[in-house]
Amino acid sequence: MNAQTTPYRSVLITGAGGYIGRQLVAALATDRRDLSTIVASDLQAPPSEKRRSGIDYLAADICSSELAAAFKKYKIDVVVHLAALVTPGRKSNRELEYKVDVVGTENVLKACVAAGVKKIIYTSSGAAYGYHADNPAWLEEHHPVRGNDEFAYACHKRLVEEMLARYRESHPELVQLIFRPGFILGATTRNQITNLFEQKRIVGLKGADSPFVIIWDQDVVGAILKGIFDGGSGIYNLAGDGILTLSEMARLIGKPYIALPVGLVKAALWAGKRLGLTQYGPEQVGFLRYRPVLANRRLKEVFGYTPRKTTRQVFDHYLESRGHADP
């Protein structure tokens, strides 16, 4: 299926003001092909000077009961659902995160069905597999999504994927394309993981390699664009070839790497959270100790998308954008 035969003529992006959302909107504004309508939706519409020509901007809450009416108004064929709380702030809480990630997604799905949307493209996460000691060395899409109750984001991604599975049974007319990205990294990425790289020394855990599979932010956009213009359905891991361990990344950055005992780190995080010095508790040890490592075979062989950068190339690109030199 190509741009001339795809039945999709209108697309709406939730979370369009987010990190990937802004880049996807920019890409569609540059090359819309046969799309007649592109709607960028978020809680607040951007100021006029930041709007792009040919894009309709919609201020909408994904939890709103009026969402289906908006889908109908714009005659939406494809919804790209990006809205989520990836890195909550200090004032966030589990109830709010659940409302956005799970209740909001359920509302989006209900709106899709009510409005006759043909397809939903959803960005899940490798975190949906969970951070578990018995994870396979390489996780493939047939492995169960188990999440972690102690990690809100991982737990909510699991709950949403279970919800999507139910919708595939009850509403097969709504085509689903689901991506499970690894660590998304680009020139301007700022998140919990990149914060580690900005410290004077990189702190890891004794007995844990902390392997990362990295996907270039432009490859996330590229895979979504392929899903819009070329069709496709199913579930796919999004990861560049290869891995980098935390100690390898520290060496590439040119900073010392210190591996601390797991018990010591847990105790420090427990004390820090109790004293209000950090929002992260001892459960965060699992985040580095049991990193899910994503295989990308199905992405390349079945979906037909090969990431343009490997894990190492994405990291090198990130370092170059920060002015780091490879020692």
ABEGO torsion letter per residue (X at the ends): XBAAABABABBBBBGAABAAAAAAAAAAAABAEABABBBBBBABBBBAAABBBGBBBBBBBAABAAAAAAAAAAGBABBBBABBBABBBAABBAAAAAAAAAAAAAAAAAAAAAAGBABBBBBBBAAAAEBBAABBABBBAABBBAEBAABAAAAAAAAAAAAAAAAAAABAABBBBBBBBBBBBBAABBBAAAAAAABABBBBBBGBAGBBBBBBAAAAAAAAAAAAAAEEBEBBBBBBBEBBBAAAAAAAAGBBBBBBBAAAAAAAAAAAAAAGABABBAAAAAAAABBBBBBAAAAAAAAGBBBABBAAAAAAAAAAAAGBBBX
